[in-house]
Amino acid sequence: MDGQPRSTPKNSAIVAGFNQFKKLVRSNRAKVVYLALDADSSLIKEVCDLCASAKISPDRGHTKAELGKLCDLEVGCGVCVVPKE
C-alpha cells in the first residue's frame, strides 16, 4: 500500500470520531469506514458490531497514527468515515 487508504479520493471529505461514525452508519450515509489496527478493543467491538448490522466491512489496514494524518489531526484516530456524496 502507498500509505493512503484505498477508496479515498484525495479531495474527499473524511470524518473522524466514534460519534460521527455512529451517526453516519445509522443514517446509511457511510461510504467507507476505516478502523485502526491498534484501536482499543472495546472500540473495535462496537465499530464491528455496528458495521455488521449495516452490512459494511470496515477497512482495518491502517494504524491510529495513519488515520489521524489522513484526517489532518495531530493525534491518532481510531475510526473515521468517508461519507456518501
Contacts in CASP RR format, 6 or more apart in sequence:
PFRMAT RR
TARGET T0000
AUTHOR 0000-0000-0000
METHOD contacts of the structure
MODEL  1
MDGQPRSTPKNSAIVAGFNQFKKLVRSNRAKVVYLALDADSSLIKEVCDL
CASAKISPDRGHTKAELGKLCDLEVGCGVCVVPKE
1 61 0 8 1.000
3 62 0 8 1.000
3 66 0 8 1.000
4 10 0 8 1.000
4 70 0 8 1.000
5 32 0 8 1.000
5 34 0 8 1.000
5 59 0 8 1.000
5 61 0 8 1.000
5 62 0 8 1.000
5 66 0 8 1.000
5 67 0 8 1.000
5 70 0 8 1.000
6 59 0 8 1.000
7 31 0 8 1.000
7 32 0 8 1.000
7 59 0 8 1.000
7 82 0 8 1.000
8 14 0 8 1.000
8 32 0 8 1.000
8 70 0 8 1.000
8 82 0 8 1.000
12 82 0 8 1.000
13 82 0 8 1.000
13 83 0 8 1.000
14 70 0 8 1.000
14 71 0 8 1.000
14 80 0 8 1.000
14 81 0 8 1.000
14 82 0 8 1.000
15 21 0 8 1.000
15 24 0 8 1.000
15 71 0 8 1.000
15 80 0 8 1.000
15 81 0 8 1.000
15 82 0 8 1.000
15 83 0 8 1.000
16 67 0 8 1.000
16 68 0 8 1.000
16 71 0 8 1.000
16 73 0 8 1.000
16 77 0 8 1.000
16 79 0 8 1.000
16 80 0 8 1.000
17 77 0 8 1.000
17 78 0 8 1.000
17 79 0 8 1.000
17 80 0 8 1.000
18 43 0 8 1.000
18 46 0 8 1.000
18 47 0 8 1.000
18 78 0 8 1.000
18 79 0 8 1.000
20 81 0 8 1.000
21 30 0 8 1.000
21 33 0 8 1.000
21 47 0 8 1.000
21 50 0 8 1.000
21 79 0 8 1.000
21 80 0 8 1.000
21 81 0 8 1.000
22 50 0 8 1.000
24 30 0 8 1.000
24 81 0 8 1.000
24 83 0 8 1.000
25 33 0 8 1.000
25 50 0 8 1.000
25 51 0 8 1.000
25 54 0 8 1.000
25 56 0 8 1.000
25 81 0 8 1.000
26 50 0 8 1.000
26 54 0 8 1.000
28 54 0 8 1.000
28 84 0 8 1.000
29 83 0 8 1.000
29 84 0 8 1.000
30 54 0 8 1.000
30 56 0 8 1.000
30 81 0 8 1.000
30 82 0 8 1.000
30 83 0 8 1.000
30 84 0 8 1.000
31 81 0 8 1.000
31 82 0 8 1.000
31 83 0 8 1.000
31 84 0 8 1.000
31 85 0 8 1.000
32 59 0 8 1.000
32 81 0 8 1.000
32 82 0 8 1.000
33 47 0 8 1.000
33 51 0 8 1.000
33 56 0 8 1.000
33 58 0 8 1.000
33 59 0 8 1.000
33 79 0 8 1.000
33 80 0 8 1.000
33 81 0 8 1.000
34 58 0 8 1.000
34 59 0 8 1.000
34 61 0 8 1.000
34 62 0 8 1.000
34 67 0 8 1.000
34 70 0 8 1.000
34 79 0 8 1.000
34 80 0 8 1.000
34 81 0 8 1.000
34 82 0 8 1.000
35 43 0 8 1.000
35 44 0 8 1.000
35 47 0 8 1.000
35 48 0 8 1.000
35 51 0 8 1.000
35 58 0 8 1.000
35 59 0 8 1.000
35 60 0 8 1.000
35 78 0 8 1.000
35 79 0 8 1.000
36 60 0 8 1.000
36 62 0 8 1.000
36 63 0 8 1.000
36 64 0 8 1.000
36 66 0 8 1.000
36 67 0 8 1.000
36 76 0 8 1.000
36 77 0 8 1.000
36 78 0 8 1.000
36 79 0 8 1.000
37 60 0 8 1.000
37 61 0 8 1.000
37 62 0 8 1.000
37 63 0 8 1.000
38 63 0 8 1.000
38 64 0 8 1.000
39 47 0 8 1.000
39 64 0 8 1.000
39 78 0 8 1.000
39 79 0 8 1.000
40 78 0 8 1.000
43 78 0 8 1.000
43 79 0 8 1.000
47 58 0 8 1.000
47 79 0 8 1.000
48 58 0 8 1.000
51 57 0 8 1.000
51 58 0 8 1.000
58 79 0 8 1.000
62 70 0 8 1.000
64 76 0 8 1.000
64 77 0 8 1.000
64 78 0 8 1.000
65 76 0 8 1.000
67 76 0 8 1.000
67 77 0 8 1.000
67 78 0 8 1.000
67 79 0 8 1.000
67 80 0 8 1.000
68 75 0 8 1.000
68 76 0 8 1.000
68 77 0 8 1.000
68 80 0 8 1.000
70 77 0 8 1.000
70 80 0 8 1.000
71 77 0 8 1.000
71 80 0 8 1.000
END
